[in-house]
Amino acid sequence: MNFNPVEITGLLLFLIGLYGLVARRNIVKTLLSLGVMDVGVITFFLGVRFQPGSRPPIGESAAQAMTADPVPQALMITAIVIGIAVTAAALMMFSALYHRYGSTNWRTVHKIRREERRR
């Protein structure tokens, strides 16, 4: 399989985000890692059928020139909007979690919740 540089960049961003998701216990860093993974997936899908020199399918020159497929671009714009909404909702939940438990560490919050349930 031949990967173009855009696909490789997308895969690297996804793997960096996955590493941050697995290796970090901080909730904010976890949310940032999810954002990096989202950008990596979007970059990969935009680069899947990338061909240098392709033009947008607009106007009269579209029939003569090699054109880019607009469907993946439209889907990725939708994915960007959904990713922003999910990140905003996650940050709001984090804010409530931090104000209730006073920690940004997953394990500390989990311990505090376990102790509250035992009471």
DSSP file (Angstrom, degrees, kcal/mol; ACC not computed):
  #  RESIDUE AA STRUCTURE BP1 BP2  ACC     N-H-->O    O-->H-N    N-H-->O    O-->H-N    TCO  KAPPA ALPHA  PHI   PSI    X-CA   Y-CA   Z-CA
    1    1 A M              0   0    0      0, 0.0     2,-0.6     0, 0.0     0, 0.0   0.000 360.0 360.0 360.0 134.3    0.0    0.0    0.0
    2    2 A N        -     0   0    0      0, 0.0     2,-0.4     0, 0.0     0, 0.0  -0.894 360.0-163.7-101.2 124.3    1.2    3.5   -0.9
    3    3 A F        -     0   0    0     -2,-0.6    45,-0.1     4,-0.0     0, 0.0  -0.884  11.9-138.5-105.2 137.4    0.3    6.2    1.6
    4    4 A N     >  -     0   0    0     -2,-0.4     4,-2.1    43,-0.2     3,-0.4  -0.479  33.7 -99.3 -85.6 167.8    0.6    9.8    0.6
    5    5 A P  H  > S+     0   0    0      0, 0.0     4,-2.3     0, 0.0     5,-0.2   0.800 121.7  56.3 -60.0 -30.4    2.0   12.4    3.1
    6    6 A V  H  > S+     0   0    0      2,-0.2     4,-2.3     1,-0.2    41,-0.2   0.918 108.5  46.7 -68.5 -41.8   -1.5   13.5    4.2
    7    7 A E  H  > S+     0   0    0     -3,-0.4     4,-2.5    40,-0.3    -1,-0.2   0.906 112.1  50.3 -65.0 -41.5   -2.5   10.0    5.1
    8    8 A I  H  X S+     0   0    0     -4,-2.1     4,-2.5     2,-0.2    -2,-0.2   0.910 110.3  50.3 -63.7 -41.7    0.7    9.4    7.0
    9    9 A T  H  X S+     0   0    0     -4,-2.3     4,-2.5     2,-0.2    -2,-0.2   0.913 110.7  49.9 -61.8 -43.0    0.2   12.7    8.9
   10   10 A G  H  X S+     0   0    0     -4,-2.3     4,-2.2     2,-0.2    -2,-0.2   0.911 111.6  47.7 -62.1 -43.2   -3.3   11.7    9.8
   11   11 A L  H  X S+     0   0    0     -4,-2.5     4,-2.4     2,-0.2    -2,-0.2   0.905 111.9  49.9 -65.0 -41.2   -2.2    8.3   11.1
   12   12 A L  H  X S+     0   0    0     -4,-2.5     4,-2.5     2,-0.2    -2,-0.2   0.910 110.7  49.5 -64.1 -42.1    0.6    9.9   13.1
   13   13 A L  H  X S+     0   0    0     -4,-2.5     4,-2.4     2,-0.2    -1,-0.2   0.911 111.2  50.1 -62.5 -41.3   -1.8   12.4   14.7
   14   14 A F  H  X S+     0   0    0     -4,-2.2     4,-2.4     1,-0.2    -2,-0.2   0.927 112.0  47.0 -62.6 -44.1   -4.2    9.6   15.6
   15   15 A L  H  X S+     0   0    0     -4,-2.4     4,-2.4     2,-0.2    -2,-0.2   0.871 110.7  51.8 -68.1 -36.1   -1.4    7.5   17.2
   16   16 A I  H  X S+     0   0    0     -4,-2.5     4,-2.3     2,-0.2    -1,-0.2   0.923 112.1  47.1 -63.6 -43.5   -0.1   10.5   19.2
   17   17 A G  H  X S+     0   0    0     -4,-2.4     4,-2.0     2,-0.2    -2,-0.2   0.884 110.7  51.9 -64.4 -38.6   -3.6   11.1   20.4
   18   18 A L  H  X S+     0   0    0     -4,-2.4     4,-2.2     2,-0.2     5,-0.2   0.903 109.1  50.3 -64.9 -41.1   -4.1    7.4   21.3
   19   19 A Y  H  X S+     0   0    0     -4,-2.4     4,-3.1     1,-0.2     5,-0.3   0.933 111.1  48.6 -61.1 -46.0   -0.8    7.5   23.2
   20   20 A G  H  X S+     0   0    0     -4,-2.3     4,-1.3     1,-0.2    -1,-0.2   0.850 110.9  51.7 -63.2 -33.7   -2.0   10.6   25.2
   21   21 A L  H  < S+     0   0    0     -4,-2.0    -1,-0.2    -5,-0.2    -2,-0.2   0.895 118.1  36.1 -68.6 -40.5   -5.3    8.9   25.9
   22   22 A V  H  < S+     0   0    0     -4,-2.2    -2,-0.2     1,-0.1    -3,-0.2   0.867 120.8  44.1 -81.7 -38.0   -3.7    5.7   27.2
   23   23 A A  H  < S+     0   0    0     -4,-3.1     2,-0.3    -5,-0.2    -3,-0.2   0.691  99.3  74.7 -87.6 -19.4   -0.7    7.2   29.0
   24   24 A R     <  -     0   0    0     -4,-1.3     0, 0.0    -5,-0.3     0, 0.0  -0.736  48.0-170.4-104.0 144.6   -2.1   10.2   30.8
   25   25 A R        +     0   0    0     -2,-0.3    81,-2.5    81,-0.0     2,-0.3   0.500  59.2 104.6-103.4  -8.7   -4.3   10.3   34.0
   26   26 A N  B  >  -A  105   0A   0     79,-0.2     4,-1.8     1,-0.1    79,-0.2  -0.584  65.9-144.2 -76.9 132.7   -5.1   14.0   33.7
   27   27 A I  H  > S+     0   0    0     77,-3.1     4,-2.2    -2,-0.3     5,-0.2   0.890  98.6  50.6 -67.3 -40.3   -8.7   14.6   32.5
   28   28 A V  H  > S+     0   0    0     76,-0.3     4,-2.4     1,-0.2    -1,-0.2   0.915 110.5  49.3 -65.3 -42.1   -7.8   17.7   30.5
   29   29 A K  H  > S+     0   0    0      1,-0.2     4,-2.1     2,-0.2    -1,-0.2   0.851 109.2  53.9 -65.4 -32.9   -4.9   16.0   28.8
   30   30 A T  H  X S+     0   0    0     -4,-1.8     4,-2.0     2,-0.2    -2,-0.2   0.921 108.9  47.8 -65.0 -43.5   -7.3   13.1   28.0
   31   31 A L  H  X S+     0   0    0     -4,-2.2     4,-1.8     1,-0.2    -2,-0.2   0.894 111.6  50.2 -65.3 -39.3   -9.8   15.5   26.4
   32   32 A L  H  X S+     0   0    0     -4,-2.4     4,-2.2     1,-0.2    -1,-0.2   0.884 108.5  53.3 -64.4 -37.6   -7.0   17.2   24.4
   33   33 A S  H  X S+     0   0    0     -4,-2.1     4,-2.4     1,-0.2    -2,-0.2   0.885 106.1  52.7 -64.8 -38.5   -5.8   13.7   23.2
   34   34 A L  H  X S+     0   0    0     -4,-2.0     4,-2.1     1,-0.2    -1,-0.2   0.891 108.8  50.8 -62.7 -38.2   -9.3   13.0   22.0
   35   35 A G  H  X S+     0   0    0     -4,-1.8     4,-2.3     2,-0.2    -2,-0.2   0.892 109.4  49.6 -64.9 -40.3   -9.2   16.2   20.0
   36   36 A V  H  X S+     0   0    0     -4,-2.2     4,-2.3     2,-0.2    -2,-0.2   0.897 110.3  50.8 -65.2 -40.2   -5.9   15.3   18.5
   37   37 A M  H  X S+     0   0    0     -4,-2.4     4,-2.2     2,-0.2    -2,-0.2   0.899 109.1  52.0 -63.0 -39.6   -7.3   11.9   17.5
   38   38 A D  H  X S+     0   0    0     -4,-2.1     4,-2.3     1,-0.2    -2,-0.2   0.920 110.2  47.4 -62.3 -45.3  -10.3   13.6   15.9
   39   39 A V  H  X S+     0   0    0     -4,-2.3     4,-2.7     1,-0.2    -1,-0.2   0.883 110.4  53.7 -64.2 -37.7   -8.1   15.8   13.9
   40   40 A G  H  X S+     0   0    0     -4,-2.3     4,-2.4     2,-0.2    -2,-0.2   0.907 109.2  47.3 -63.3 -42.4   -6.0   12.8   12.8
   41   41 A V  H  X S+     0   0    0     -4,-2.2     4,-2.5     2,-0.2     5,-0.2   0.922 113.4  48.1 -65.5 -43.6   -9.0   10.9   11.6
   42   42 A I  H  X S+     0   0    0     -4,-2.3     4,-2.1     1,-0.2    -2,-0.2   0.923 112.4  48.9 -63.3 -43.9  -10.3   14.0    9.7
   43   43 A T  H  X S+     0   0    0     -4,-2.7     4,-1.5     1,-0.2    -1,-0.2   0.908 111.2  50.6 -62.0 -42.1   -6.9   14.6    8.1
   44   44 A F  H  X S+     0   0    0     -4,-2.4     4,-0.7     1,-0.2     3,-0.3   0.941 111.4  46.8 -61.7 -47.6   -6.6   10.9    7.1
   45   45 A F  H  < S+     0   0    0     -4,-2.5     3,-0.5     1,-0.2     4,-0.4   0.843 110.7  52.3 -67.8 -31.8  -10.0   10.8    5.4
   46   46 A L  H  < S+     0   0    0     -4,-2.1    -1,-0.2     1,-0.2    -2,-0.2   0.801 113.4  45.4 -71.0 -26.5   -9.3   14.1    3.6
   47   47 A G  H >< S+     0   0    0     -4,-1.5     3,-1.1    -3,-0.3   -40,-0.3   0.488  85.6  93.6 -93.8  -2.5   -6.1   12.6    2.2
   48   48 A V  T 3< S+     0   0    0     -4,-0.7    -1,-0.2    -3,-0.5    -2,-0.1   0.926 103.1  19.3 -59.8 -48.1   -7.4    9.2    1.2
   49   49 A R  T 3  S+     0   0    0     -4,-0.4    -1,-0.3    -3,-0.2     2,-0.2  -0.032  89.5 148.0-112.9  31.5   -8.1   10.1   -2.4
   50   50 A F    <   -     0   0    0     -3,-1.1    -3,-0.1    18,-0.1   -44,-0.0  -0.463  21.6-177.3 -68.9 133.0   -5.9   13.2   -2.6
   51   51 A Q    >   -     0   0    0     -2,-0.2     3,-1.7    15,-0.0    -2,-0.0  -0.991  29.5-116.8-131.6 124.6   -4.4   13.8   -6.1
   52   52 A P  T 3  S+     0   0    0      0, 0.0     3,-0.1     0, 0.0     0, 0.0  -0.318  98.5  24.5 -60.0 138.5   -2.1   16.7   -6.7
   53   53 A G  T 3  S+     0   0    0      1,-0.3    13,-0.2    12,-0.0     2,-0.1   0.401  84.5 140.3  89.9  -2.8   -3.4   19.2   -9.2
   54   54 A S    <   -     0   0    0     -3,-1.7    -1,-0.3    13,-0.1    13,-0.3  -0.482  37.1-151.4 -75.4 147.3   -7.1   18.4   -8.6
   55   55 A R  B     -b   67   0B   0     11,-2.5    13,-2.6    -2,-0.1    -1,-0.0  -0.759  25.2 -89.8-116.3 160.4   -9.5   21.4   -8.6
   56   56 A P        -     0   0    0      0, 0.0     2,-2.4     0, 0.0    13,-0.1  -0.412  42.7-112.6 -66.1 146.2  -12.8   22.0   -6.9
   57   57 A P  S    S+     0   0    0      0, 0.0     2,-0.4     0, 0.0    10,-0.1  -0.346  75.9 121.9 -80.5  62.8  -15.8   21.0   -9.0
   58   58 A I        -     0   0    0     -2,-2.4     3,-0.3     0, 0.0     4,-0.1  -0.978  57.4  -2.2-127.7 136.5  -17.0   24.5   -9.5
   59   59 A G  S >  S-     0   0    0     -2,-0.4     3,-0.9     1,-0.2     4,-0.3  -0.202  99.2 -51.6  85.8-173.4  -17.6   26.4  -12.8
   60   60 A E  G >  S+     0   0    0      1,-0.2     3,-1.0     2,-0.2     4,-0.4   0.764 126.0  65.6 -75.1 -26.7  -17.1   25.6  -16.4
   61   61 A S  G 3> S+     0   0    0     -3,-0.3     4,-2.1     1,-0.2     3,-0.5   0.616  83.0  79.9 -72.5 -10.3  -13.5   24.4  -16.0
   62   62 A A  G <4 S+     0   0    0     -3,-0.9    -1,-0.2     1,-0.2    -2,-0.2   0.818  87.3  55.5 -67.1 -30.7  -14.6   21.5  -13.9
   63   63 A A  T <4 S+     0   0    0     -3,-1.0    -1,-0.2    -4,-0.3    -2,-0.2   0.801 115.1  37.8 -72.5 -27.0  -15.6   19.5  -16.9
   64   64 A Q  T  4 S+     0   0    0     -3,-0.5    -2,-0.2    -4,-0.4    -1,-0.2   0.807 110.1  62.1 -94.0 -33.0  -12.1   19.8  -18.4
   65   65 A A  S  < S-     0   0    0     -4,-2.1     2,-0.5     1,-0.1   -11,-0.1  -0.460  94.0 -93.2 -95.3 164.1   -9.9   19.5  -15.4
   66   66 A M        -     0   0    0    -13,-0.2   -11,-2.5    -2,-0.1     2,-0.3  -0.658  51.6-153.2 -73.5 124.2   -9.4   16.7  -12.9
   67   67 A T  B     -b   55   0B   0     -2,-0.5     2,-0.2   -13,-0.3   -13,-0.1  -0.715  10.2-121.3-107.9 153.7  -11.7   17.5  -10.0
   68   68 A A        -     0   0    0    -13,-2.6   -18,-0.1    -2,-0.3    -1,-0.0  -0.611  33.9-107.7 -85.7 148.7  -11.7   16.7   -6.3
   69   69 A D     >  -     0   0    0     -2,-0.2     4,-0.6   -20,-0.2   -20,-0.1  -0.678  26.9-162.6 -78.2 119.9  -14.5   14.7   -4.8
   70   70 A P  H  > S+     0   0    0      0, 0.0     4,-2.2     0, 0.0     5,-0.2   0.664  74.5  77.6 -80.5 -14.5  -16.6   17.1   -2.6
   71   71 A V  H  > S+     0   0    0      1,-0.2     4,-2.4     2,-0.2     5,-0.2   0.940  94.0  46.2 -65.1 -48.9  -18.4   14.5   -0.6
   72   72 A P  H  > S+     0   0    0      0, 0.0     4,-2.2     0, 0.0    -1,-0.2   0.885 112.6  52.8 -60.2 -34.5  -15.6   13.6    1.8
   73   73 A Q  H  X S+     0   0    0     -4,-0.6     4,-1.8     2,-0.2    -2,-0.2   0.917 109.9  47.1 -66.1 -41.8  -14.9   17.3    2.3
   74   74 A A  H  X S+     0   0    0     -4,-2.2     4,-1.7     1,-0.2    -1,-0.2   0.900 112.6  49.9 -65.5 -40.4  -18.6   17.9    3.2
   75   75 A L  H  X S+     0   0    0     -4,-2.4     4,-2.1     1,-0.2    -2,-0.2   0.877 109.8  50.7 -66.0 -37.2  -18.6   14.9    5.6
   76   76 A M  H  X S+     0   0    0     -4,-2.2     4,-2.2     2,-0.2    -1,-0.2   0.825 105.5  55.5 -73.1 -30.4  -15.4   16.1    7.3
   77   77 A I  H  X S+     0   0    0     -4,-1.8     4,-2.0     2,-0.2    -1,-0.2   0.916 109.7  47.8 -63.4 -41.2  -16.8   19.6    7.8
   78   78 A T  H  X S+     0   0    0     -4,-1.7     4,-2.4     1,-0.2    -2,-0.2   0.905 110.1  51.9 -62.7 -41.7  -19.7   17.9    9.6
   79   79 A A  H  X S+     0   0    0     -4,-2.1     4,-2.6     1,-0.2    -2,-0.2   0.861 107.2  53.2 -64.0 -35.8  -17.3   15.8   11.6
   80   80 A I  H  X S+     0   0    0     -4,-2.2     4,-2.2     2,-0.2    -1,-0.2   0.929 109.9  47.2 -64.3 -45.2  -15.4   19.0   12.7
   81   81 A V  H  X S+     0   0    0     -4,-2.0     4,-2.0     1,-0.2    -2,-0.2   0.917 114.0  47.0 -63.6 -43.4  -18.6   20.6   13.9
   82   82 A I  H  X S+     0   0    0     -4,-2.4     4,-2.5     1,-0.2    -1,-0.2   0.905 110.7  52.9 -65.1 -41.1  -19.6   17.4   15.8
   83   83 A G  H  X S+     0   0    0     -4,-2.6     4,-2.3     1,-0.2    -2,-0.2   0.884 108.8  49.5 -61.6 -39.6  -16.1   17.1   17.3
   84   84 A I  H  X S+     0   0    0     -4,-2.2     4,-2.4     2,-0.2    -1,-0.2   0.910 111.6  48.8 -65.7 -41.5  -16.2   20.7   18.6
   85   85 A A  H  X S+     0   0    0     -4,-2.0     4,-2.3     2,-0.2    -2,-0.2   0.907 112.0  48.2 -65.3 -41.4  -19.6   20.1   20.2
   86   86 A V  H  X S+     0   0    0     -4,-2.5     4,-2.5     2,-0.2    -2,-0.2   0.909 112.0  49.7 -65.5 -41.6  -18.4   16.9   21.8
   87   87 A T  H  X S+     0   0    0     -4,-2.3     4,-2.4     2,-0.2    -2,-0.2   0.908 110.8  49.7 -63.7 -41.8  -15.3   18.6   23.1
   88   88 A A  H  X S+     0   0    0     -4,-2.4     4,-1.9     2,-0.2    -2,-0.2   0.918 112.4  47.4 -63.8 -42.6  -17.4   21.5   24.5
   89   89 A A  H  X S+     0   0    0     -4,-2.3     4,-2.2     1,-0.2    -2,-0.2   0.902 111.9  50.6 -65.1 -40.2  -19.8   19.1   26.3
   90   90 A A  H  X S+     0   0    0     -4,-2.5     4,-2.4     1,-0.2    -2,-0.2   0.892 109.3  50.8 -65.5 -39.2  -16.9   17.1   27.7
   91   91 A L  H  X S+     0   0    0     -4,-2.4     4,-2.3     2,-0.2    -1,-0.2   0.865 109.2  51.3 -66.9 -35.0  -15.2   20.3   29.0
   92   92 A M  H  X S+     0   0    0     -4,-1.9     4,-2.0     2,-0.2    -2,-0.2   0.907 111.0  47.7 -66.8 -41.1  -18.5   21.3   30.7
   93   93 A M  H  X S+     0   0    0     -4,-2.2     4,-2.4     2,-0.2    -2,-0.2   0.893 111.2  51.6 -65.2 -38.7  -18.7   17.8   32.3
   94   94 A F  H  X S+     0   0    0     -4,-2.4     4,-3.0     2,-0.2     5,-0.2   0.908 107.0  53.5 -62.7 -41.4  -15.1   18.1   33.4
   95   95 A S  H  X S+     0   0    0     -4,-2.3     4,-2.2     1,-0.2    -2,-0.2   0.921 111.1  45.1 -60.2 -44.5  -15.8   21.5   35.0
   96   96 A A  H  X S+     0   0    0     -4,-2.0     4,-1.7     2,-0.2    -1,-0.2   0.902 113.8  50.4 -65.4 -40.1  -18.7   20.1   37.0
   97   97 A L  H  X S+     0   0    0     -4,-2.4     4,-2.7     2,-0.2     5,-0.4   0.898 110.9  48.7 -64.5 -41.4  -16.5   17.1   38.0
   98   98 A Y  H  X S+     0   0    0     -4,-3.0     4,-2.5     1,-0.2    -2,-0.2   0.907 111.0  49.4 -66.5 -42.0  -13.6   19.3   39.1
   99   99 A H  H  < S+     0   0    0     -4,-2.2    -1,-0.2    -5,-0.2    -2,-0.2   0.824 116.6  43.1 -68.0 -29.1  -15.9   21.6   41.2
  100  100 A R  H  < S+     0   0    0     -4,-1.7    -2,-0.2    -5,-0.2    -1,-0.2   0.912 130.9  20.4 -81.1 -43.6  -17.4   18.6   42.9
  101  101 A Y  H  < S-     0   0    0     -4,-2.7    -3,-0.2     2,-0.2    -2,-0.2   0.630  89.8-135.1-105.9 -16.7  -14.3   16.4   43.5
  102  102 A G     <  +     0   0    0     -4,-2.5     2,-0.3    -5,-0.4    -4,-0.2   0.762  67.3  97.9  72.0  26.3  -11.5   19.0   43.3
  103  103 A S        -     0   0    0     -6,-0.3    -1,-0.2    -5,-0.1    -2,-0.2  -0.985  56.4-158.1-144.5 154.1   -9.1   16.9   41.2
  104  104 A T        +     0   0    0     -2,-0.3   -77,-3.1    -3,-0.1     2,-0.5   0.273  69.4 100.5-109.0   8.1   -8.1   16.5   37.6
  105  105 A N  B  >  -A   26   0A   0    -79,-0.2     4,-2.2     1,-0.1     5,-0.2  -0.821  65.9-145.6 -99.4 129.8   -6.8   13.0   38.0
  106  106 A W  H  > S+     0   0    0    -81,-2.5     4,-2.3    -2,-0.5     5,-0.1   0.917  99.3  47.8 -58.0 -45.8   -9.0   10.1   36.9
  107  107 A R  H  > S+     0   0    0      1,-0.2     4,-2.5     2,-0.2    -1,-0.2   0.896 110.2  50.9 -67.6 -40.0   -7.9    7.8   39.7
  108  108 A T  H  > S+     0   0    0      2,-0.2     4,-2.4     1,-0.2    -1,-0.2   0.927 111.8  47.7 -63.3 -43.8   -8.3   10.4   42.5
  109  109 A V  H  X S+     0   0    0     -4,-2.2     4,-2.5     1,-0.2    -1,-0.2   0.910 111.1  51.7 -62.4 -41.7  -11.8   11.2   41.4
  110  110 A H  H  X S+     0   0    0     -4,-2.3     4,-2.2    -5,-0.2    -2,-0.2   0.901 110.2  48.7 -62.9 -41.2  -12.6    7.4   41.2
  111  111 A K  H  X S+     0   0    0     -4,-2.5     4,-2.4     2,-0.2    -2,-0.2   0.920 111.3  49.4 -63.9 -44.2  -11.3    6.9   44.8
  112  112 A I  H  X S+     0   0    0     -4,-2.4     4,-2.2     1,-0.2    -2,-0.2   0.913 111.3  49.3 -63.0 -42.1  -13.3    9.8   46.1
  113  113 A R  H  X S+     0   0    0     -4,-2.5     4,-2.0     2,-0.2    -1,-0.2   0.906 110.0  51.2 -63.7 -41.3  -16.5    8.5   44.4
  114  114 A R  H  X S+     0   0    0     -4,-2.2     4,-1.4     1,-0.2    -1,-0.2   0.906 110.3  49.0 -62.1 -41.3  -15.9    5.1   45.8
  115  115 A E  H  X S+     0   0    0     -4,-2.4     4,-1.0     1,-0.2    -1,-0.2   0.875 109.5  52.5 -66.3 -37.1  -15.5    6.5   49.3
  116  116 A E  H  < S+     0   0    0     -4,-2.2     3,-0.4     1,-0.2    -1,-0.2   0.881 107.7  51.7 -65.7 -37.5  -18.7    8.5   48.9
  117  117 A R  H  < S+     0   0    0     -4,-2.0    -1,-0.2     1,-0.2    -2,-0.2   0.825 105.1  56.2 -68.4 -31.0  -20.7    5.4   47.9
  118  118 A R  H  <        0   0    0     -4,-1.4    -1,-0.2     1,-0.2    -2,-0.2   0.761 360.0 360.0 -72.6 -24.8  -19.5    3.5   51.0
  119  119 A R     <        0   0    0     -4,-1.0    -1,-0.2    -3,-0.4    -2,-0.2   0.481 360.0 360.0 -73.2 360.0  -20.8    6.2   53.4
